[in-house]
Amino acid sequence: MDSFESDSSAEPSTLTAENFDRLLSLLLLDQVEFGLIVLDARGRILLFNQWLSLRCGIHGDSAIGLSIIDFFPALKGSRLHYAIKTALNHKMTSLISSSMDQPLLPLMDKHQKPIIQSITVKPLEHTQLGNLCLIQVEDVTASTQRESQFSAQAKAMKEMAEKHQIILNTIDEGFIQFDAQGTIYLSNNTAGKMFGGSSSELINRPIQSLFEPSDKNQAFSLSALPSQYSLEAQGIRLDGSRFPLEISFYSTQFGKSPLQFAILRDISVQKKVESQLHQEKERAQVTLLSIADAVITTDETGRILSLNPAAERLTGWSGKKAQGRPIEQIFYVIEEQSRNPAPNPVQACLQRKETITNDEDYILISRNGDEFAITASAAPVFDFNHNQLGAVLVFRDVSHTRRLSAQLAWQASHDPLTALPNRREFKRCLQQLVDDAKLNHHSHSLLYIDLDQFKVVNDTCGHAAGDNLLCQLADLLKTDLRKEDVLARLGGDEFGVLLPRCSQKDAIRIANLLRKRLEDFRFAWHNNIFRIGVSIGLTMITNKTSTAEEILSAADSACYVAKDTGRNRVFVHDPENNDPASSSHRETLQWAAQIQKALDENRFCLFLQNIAYTHDPAGISPHVEVLIRMFDQKGQLIPPGAFIPAAERYSLMGAIDQWVIKELFGYLDNFEPEEFDQLPVYSINLSGISLSQEDFLEHIQDQIQRSQIPATKLCFEITETAAIANMKKVVHFITSLKDKGCRFALDDFGSGLSSFAYLKSLPVDYLKIDGYFVKDIATDPLDRVFVESINQIGHAMGLKTIAEFVENNDIVAVLREIGVDYVQGYGVARPEPFLNCPTTRLTGAKE
C-alpha cells in the first residue's frame, strides 16, 4: 500500500518538543489570507489553519492527524492528489488551478458559493519530522471572474471584427482603411481583387500608390481631406496595369482617434457603357442629321425641343427659332380633300399616351406657305418610372409617292389613249347607280356605243389613225354630256355612257344627239376622208335591275341589235318586251359562257371529213378536214353552227384553234415514223383571230419542232375574208410555215368581192370553192360558170381546186367534167368522230 493513502488504523502523528517552536511559528499563520495545510510523509494533516477552517465549515483541530484523503474523500485520484504524491515522493512543486465549474477543495465563501482556487503544492524537509508537504490555497475567484469577463469581451470583439470583415468582403465595392500617413492597415477582398491581388497584399502600402487622378490639374492631399471627397482616377494594379476608378474618401473621429477610409469602385463597365452611349448618341445625331425622315421632339406639354434638318426643310423653321414653341405652330397640317385643319398627332399622343399613326391624305403647310403631302406618326417618351417626358414626331414627304399612287390609281381606272374611264371604272360607277336605284328608287340610263366604220379606218390607214380617231371621238362625245354623266371607253371601238337620274325619254334624246353629232363628223387622215357612224344600245337602270353585269349585257345586246338592223341608230332595250333580235344576242352571250366552260372542262372532240379525188370519190381519200364538235353538260353533241358564231363574236376562236392543234398533234405523235406515209394530209381550219395573234405562229412552229410529224402532212385552211383583213400578216404566216413544208388552202373562195385581186398575193396550194356556188351547180348554169372560172384561174396559177358542199353524184359528175381536182361534202363522206369522242357521248347525236 502506498504510504500516501487513507490509514485509519495508524497512530496519529505527534510533535516532539524540539519542533514545538517551529510549529508555534506556523500557527501564527492563521492570520494570513490564504489557506495552509501541512502533511507528513504519510499524508496526514499536521497543520490546518483557520482560513481553511472557516471556508470548510469545520474546526481545524478535528483534521489534525487525519489523512487528507479521509478528510477530503473527493481528492482521491484528482490532480491535487497526484501533486501531493509527487511532492512527497519526488520532491517536486506543483501549481494547480481550479475552474468556476470544478473547484479543487470543497471551499465556500460567506455566500456559500464555490471558491475558485489556485493551489501550490511543494515539498518540505524537517530534520526531525522528515519529508513534509506544504499545500497553499489561494482564493482566485474574483480575478478569475475578471479574466473571464475580459476574455468574453475580447472574444466578442474578435467575433465582431470577424463579422465586420465578412461584411466588408461581401460588398461589391472596395474598402480601405488607412492612417494619417496614408498607410493602409485594413482592406477587404474586393479591394484586393480590384488591384489584382489579395487584401493582405495591400496592407502597409501607401494608398496613393494605388491611383493617379484623371485630372492632372486636380489638387489632392491626404492631409487636407474634407470629411467627404470623391474623385475619378486611374487605378494602378499591382502589375502596373490601369483601369478607371472612382474613389470616395471619408474622414471622421472614432472616440478621440481619427478614422480615415476610402470606398473604391471599378467603373470600367460604366465607362464602357458611357462610351457606347456616347457613340450611340453620336450615331443617332448623325442619323437624325442625314435621314430623309423629318423628326421633331417635344416636351410633355408639346413644346418643341429639337428639329432635324429634314424637319427644318419641311416646316420652314430652324431648330433654334422653333425651340420652345407649341407644336401646332410649327407642324400645321390640313386634310387634303376638305382643306380643313387636321388633328395634330403629337397632342393626341401626349393625351392618350400611345403611338399615333396617320396614313391619311394630310398636307403640311410650311412657314413660307409651301405644301407637302405627308405621313406622320407620334410616339410618347417615358422615363424608367413611366413618367411622360415628351414625344417624338416622325413624318416624311410623300408628295412624289402620293402623286405616283394617284397616277397608278388613275391608270388603273382610265384608258391611257383617250383618258376616259375604263371598263373597270365604268362598272364601278354602274354598280353605284344600281345600288342607288334599289335604295332610293331613282332611275338612271345606260348607253352602249359601238362605232360602225372604225375597222375601215384602222385597216386603211393603220393603228395610228385609229388611235387618233378614238381620241377625237372621245372629245366629241363629251360635248353633249352633263358634268355628272360618265363617259368611258369599254374596249376597242366601244364606249359607254352613264346618265344619272335621267329618264328614258331624255336618254333617247341624248343618244340621238350623240349619234347625229358623230354622223356629221368627218375624220381626215393623210388626204383620206372617213365618215363615222355609231350604233347605240340604251337600257334603263331601275329598282328592278338585279346586277350591274345584267344591265351591261342588256345594253350590249341592244347595241348589237342596233348594228344588226342597219347601223347608225339607237335601239332601246325593253325588259318587258322580249325582242327577237335582242334575245338572239343574249343567246349568243350565253353561248360564249358555255364555250368558255366547255374549254375549261375539255368538252370538245374532233371529227374528220374525207376530201376525195373527183375522179374516184369512193377511193382512198388523200386529204381529211379536221372539224370540231362540242358536248353540252348532259353529253349531247352540239354542231359547230350553234357555237362557232358566238366564239367568233367574243374572240374565243383563238382558244378553240389551239385546242384543236394540241389534240391533233397529240394523236399523231402516237404513230411511228414509218407509218407517216400511210396517213392523209390533215386540213386544219384557222380563224382570223388566230392569224392576228402575235404568238400563234410561234406556237405552231414550236409544236412542229417538238413533234415527229412531217410538216407535209399538215394543211392549214384560212378564209378569204380573214386573209384580206390581215393581208400582210397572213402572207408572212403562210410563207413561214410553207418553208417548213406545210400546205395552205384558201377556204370559201369566191364569197368576197375582191377574190381574184388578192389571189395573186397569197401563196396558197389549194382553192376551196365556196359551197354557195357548188350546191346548185347541176341545175344552175350561172353557178357552173363561176366554178369553171375559179377552177381555170386556180389551175393557171398552179393551184389544186376543192369543191365544197358536194351533196350528190350529179354534182360530182359536173365537177369531174369541169376538171375540179377534189370534192368534199355529204355526198362523198359525212364527218366521223376522230378523237376524244366516246361512243356513249355520240348516242343519239345528230349533225
Rosetta blueprint (number, residue, H / E / L):
1 M L
2 D L
3 S L
4 F L
5 E L
6 S L
7 D L
8 S L
9 S L
10 A L
11 E L
12 P L
13 S L
14 T L
15 L L
16 T L
17 A H
18 E H
19 N H
20 F H
21 D H
22 R H
23 L H
24 L H
25 S H
26 L H
27 L H
28 L H
29 L H
30 D H
31 Q H
32 V L
33 E L
34 F L
35 G E
36 L E
37 I E
38 V E
39 L E
40 D L
41 A L
42 R L
43 G L
44 R E
45 I E
46 L E
47 L E
48 F E
49 N L
50 Q H
51 W H
52 L H
53 S H
54 L H
55 R H
56 C H
57 G L
58 I L
59 H L
60 G H
61 D H
62 S H
63 A H
64 I L
65 G L
66 L L
67 S E
68 I H
69 I H
70 D H
71 F H
72 F L
73 P H
74 A H
75 L H
76 K L
77 G L
78 S L
79 R H
80 L H
81 H H
82 Y H
83 A H
84 I H
85 K H
86 T H
87 A H
88 L H
89 N H
90 H H
91 K L
92 M L
93 T L
94 S E
95 L E
96 I E
97 S E
98 S L
99 S L
100 M L
101 D L
102 Q L
103 P L
104 L L
105 L L
106 P L
107 L L
108 M E
109 D L
110 K L
111 H L
112 Q L
113 K L
114 P E
115 I L
116 I L
117 Q E
118 S E
119 I E
120 T E
121 V E
122 K E
123 P E
124 L E
125 E E
126 H E
127 T L
128 Q L
129 L L
130 G E
131 N E
132 L E
133 C E
134 L E
135 I E
136 Q E
137 V E
138 E E
139 D E
140 V L
141 T H
142 A H
143 S H
144 T H
145 Q H
146 R H
147 E H
148 S H
149 Q H
150 F H
151 S H
152 A H
153 Q H
154 A H
155 K H
156 A H
157 M H
158 K H
159 E H
160 M H
161 A H
162 E H
163 K H
164 H H
165 Q H
166 I H
167 I H
168 L H
169 N H
170 T H
171 I L
172 D L
173 E L
174 G E
175 F E
176 I E
177 Q E
178 F E
179 D L
180 A L
181 Q L
182 G L
183 T E
184 I E
185 Y E
186 L E
187 S E
188 N L
189 N H
190 T H
191 A H
192 G H
193 K H
194 M H
195 F L
196 G L
197 G L
198 S L
199 S H
200 S H
201 E H
202 L H
203 I L
204 N L
205 R L
206 P E
207 I H
208 Q H
209 S H
210 L H
211 F E
212 E E
213 P E
214 S L
215 D L
216 K L
217 N L
218 Q L
219 A L
220 F L
221 S L
222 L H
223 S H
224 A H
225 L L
226 P L
227 S L
228 Q E
229 Y E
230 S E
231 L E
232 E E
233 A E
234 Q E
235 G E
236 I E
237 R L
238 L L
239 D L
240 G L
241 S L
242 R E
243 F E
244 P E
245 L E
246 E E
247 I E
248 S E
249 F E
250 Y E
251 S E
252 T E
253 Q E
254 F E
255 G L
256 K L
257 S E
258 P E
259 L E
260 Q E
261 F E
262 A E
263 I E
264 L E
265 R E
266 D E
267 I L
268 S H
269 V H
270 Q H
271 K H
272 K H
273 V H
274 E H
275 S H
276 Q H
277 L H
278 H H
279 Q H
280 E H
281 K H
282 E H
283 R H
284 A H
285 Q H
286 V H
287 T H
288 L H
289 L H
290 S H
291 I L
292 A L
293 D L
294 A E
295 V E
296 I E
297 T E
298 T E
299 D E
300 E L
301 T L
302 G L
303 R E
304 I E
305 L E
306 S E
307 L E
308 N L
309 P H
310 A H
311 A H
312 E H
313 R H
314 L H
315 T H
316 G L
317 W L
318 S L
319 G H
320 K H
321 K H
322 A H
323 Q L
324 G L
325 R L
326 P E
327 I H
328 E H
329 Q H
330 I H
331 F L
332 Y E
333 V E
334 I E
335 E E
336 E L
337 Q L
338 S L
339 R L
340 N L
341 P E
342 A L
343 P L
344 N L
345 P H
346 V H
347 Q H
348 A H
349 C H
350 L H
351 Q H
352 R H
353 K L
354 E L
355 T L
356 I E
357 T E
358 N E
359 D E
360 E E
361 D E
362 Y E
363 I E
364 L E
365 I E
366 S L
367 R L
368 N L
369 G L
370 D L
371 E E
372 F E
373 A E
374 I E
375 T E
376 A E
377 S E
378 A E
379 A E
380 P E
381 V E
382 F E
383 D L
384 F L
385 N L
386 H L
387 N L
388 Q E
389 L E
390 G E
391 A E
392 V E
393 L E
394 V E
395 F E
396 R E
397 D E
398 V L
399 S H
400 H H
401 T H
402 R H
403 R H
404 L H
405 S H
406 A H
407 Q H
408 L H
409 A H
410 W H
411 Q H
412 A H
413 S H
414 H E
415 D L
416 P L
417 L L
418 T L
419 A L
420 L L
421 P E
422 N L
423 R H
424 R H
425 E H
426 F H
427 K H
428 R H
429 C H
430 L H
431 Q H
432 Q H
433 L H
434 V H
435 D H
436 D H
437 A H
438 K H
439 L H
440 N H
441 H L
442 H L
443 S L
444 H E
445 S E
446 L E
447 L E
448 Y E
449 I E
450 D E
451 L E
452 D L
453 Q L
454 F H
455 K H
456 V H
457 V H
458 N H
459 D H
460 T H
461 C H
462 G L
463 H H
464 A H
465 A H
466 G H
467 D H
468 N H
469 L H
470 L H
471 C H
472 Q H
473 L H
474 A H
475 D H
476 L H
477 L H
478 K H
479 T L
480 D L
481 L L
482 R L
483 K L
484 E L
485 D L
486 V E
487 L E
488 A E
489 R E
490 L E
491 G E
492 G L
493 D L
494 E E
495 F E
496 G E
497 V E
498 L E
499 L E
500 P L
501 R L
502 C L
503 S L
504 Q H
505 K H
506 D H
507 A H
508 I H
509 R H
510 I H
511 A H
512 N H
513 L H
514 L H
515 R H
516 K H
517 R H
518 L H
519 E H
520 D H
521 F L
522 R E
523 F E
524 A E
525 W E
526 H L
527 N L
528 N E
529 I E
530 F E
531 R E
532 I L
533 G L
534 V E
535 S E
536 I E
537 G E
538 L E
539 T E
540 M E
541 I E
542 T L
543 N L
544 K L
545 T L
546 S L
547 T L
548 A H
549 E H
550 E H
551 I H
552 L H
553 S H
554 A H
555 A H
556 D H
557 S H
558 A H
559 C H
560 Y H
561 V H
562 A H
563 K H
564 D H
565 T L
566 G L
567 R L
568 N L
569 R L
570 V E
571 F E
572 V E
573 H L
574 D L
575 P L
576 E L
577 N L
578 N L
579 D L
580 P H
581 A H
582 S H
583 S H
584 S H
585 H H
586 R H
587 E H
588 T H
589 L H
590 Q H
591 W H
592 A H
593 A H
594 Q H
595 I H
596 Q H
597 K H
598 A H
599 L H
600 D H
601 E H
602 N L
603 R L
604 F E
605 C E
606 L E
607 F E
608 L E
609 Q E
610 N E
611 I E
612 A E
613 Y E
614 T L
615 H L
616 D E
617 P L
618 A L
619 G L
620 I L
621 S L
622 P L
623 H E
624 V E
625 E E
626 V E
627 L E
628 I E
629 R E
630 M E
631 F E
632 D L
633 Q L
634 K L
635 G L
636 Q L
637 L E
638 I E
639 P L
640 P H
641 G H
642 A H
643 F H
644 I H
645 P H
646 A H
647 A H
648 E H
649 R H
650 Y L
651 S L
652 L L
653 M H
654 G H
655 A H
656 I H
657 D H
658 Q H
659 W H
660 V H
661 I H
662 K H
663 E H
664 L H
665 F H
666 G H
667 Y H
668 L H
669 D L
670 N L
671 F L
672 E L
673 P H
674 E H
675 E H
676 F H
677 D H
678 Q H
679 L L
680 P L
681 V E
682 Y E
683 S E
684 I E
685 N E
686 L E
687 S L
688 G H
689 I H
690 S H
691 L H
692 S H
693 Q L
694 E L
695 D L
696 F H
697 L H
698 E H
699 H H
700 I H
701 Q H
702 D H
703 Q H
704 I H
705 Q H
706 R H
707 S L
708 Q L
709 I L
710 P L
711 A H
712 T H
713 K H
714 L E
715 C E
716 F E
717 E E
718 I E
719 T E
720 E H
721 T H
722 A H
723 A H
724 I H
725 A H
726 N L
727 M H
728 K H
729 K H
730 V H
731 V H
732 H H
733 F H
734 I H
735 T H
736 S H
737 L H
738 K H
739 D L
740 K L
741 G L
742 C L
743 R E
744 F E
745 A E
746 L E
747 D E
748 D E
749 F E
750 G L
751 S L
752 G L
753 L L
754 S L
755 S H
756 F H
757 A H
758 Y H
759 L H
760 K L
761 S L
762 L L
763 P L
764 V L
765 D L
766 Y E
767 L E
768 K E
769 I E
770 D L
771 G H
772 Y H
773 F H
774 V H
775 K L
776 D L
777 I L
778 A L
779 T L
780 D L
781 P H
782 L H
783 D H
784 R H
785 V H
786 F H
787 V H
788 E H
789 S H
790 I H
791 N H
792 Q H
793 I H
794 G H
795 H H
796 A H
797 M L
798 G L
799 L L
800 K E
801 T E
802 I E
803 A E
804 E L
805 F L
806 V L
807 E L
808 N L
809 N H
810 D H
811 I H
812 V H
813 A H
814 V H
815 L H
816 R H
817 E H
818 I H
819 G L
820 V L
821 D L
822 Y E
823 V E
824 Q L
825 G L
826 Y L
827 G L
828 V L
829 A L
830 R L
831 P L
832 E E
833 P E
834 F E
835 L E
836 N L
837 C L
838 P L
839 T H
840 T H
841 R H
842 L H
843 T L
844 G L
845 A L
846 K L
847 E L
